[in-house]
Amino acid sequence: DIVMTQTPLASPVTLGQPASISCRSSQGLIHSNGKTYLSWLQQRPGQPPRLLLYEISNRFSGVPDRFSGSGAGTDFTLKISRVEAEDVGVYYCLQATHFPWAFGQGTKVEIK
Amino acid sequence: ELPLVESGGGLVQPGGSLRLSCLASGFSFSHYAMHWVRQAPGKGLEYVSTISTDGGSAYYADSVMGRFTISRDNSKSTLFLQLNSLRPEDTAVYYCVKEIPGTTVFDYWGQGTLVTVSS
């Protein structure tokens, strides 16, 4: 099974400053159809997860453009260009290329 | 928001059973594969199970294989998860999740229903 490893596990950030989260998979995530099913999810306190980005870098409907994704193969990154108070929460990467689907451990973003 | 409303959670003794439901509305339920994902208290997300659009194919995480059964009733836009032989480590919030058709992108999540397994 694929293992997804996120770093850091906690990220204290100053409002208005950037934040970056890394996600590494134990195997490549390119599907046989050529797509890479690597998503990023945000979970605000007390809320269910919410899709932010899919297929590495595509922003989901309603997601602000301060969120961006990049990467290929086994290394992926979520960047928040300028952290706002509403961005506090836990961020998860998810691979859904190879069954069983697997989540990263989560990265907690908090304001300094 | 696209509502997915889970129900059926509660307190159950080890070895017991529960049936979770997820009522979908606002989209053509029968056209979408559906998933269950769980989250133990204070922990991360764990994939549980997937069912195809017509219910003909089902997939499970090793941790629940043989104990949980996913099913759906497209006429009632409802997804189910039958939980048998429950263990304390099954204690979690169970989320119903929709995917974008033809992909494995989990685009909408329900609010979740809490299952507590304890004596």
Interface residues (C-beta under 8 A of the other chain):
Chain A: K35 Y37 S39 L41 P48 P49 R50 L51 Y54 E55 F60 V90 Y92 L94 A96 T97 F99 P100 W101 A102 F103 G104 Q105 G106
Chain B: V37 G44 L45 E46 Y47 Y59 A61 D62 Y95 I100 T103 T104 V105 F106 D107 Y108 W109 G110 Q111 G112
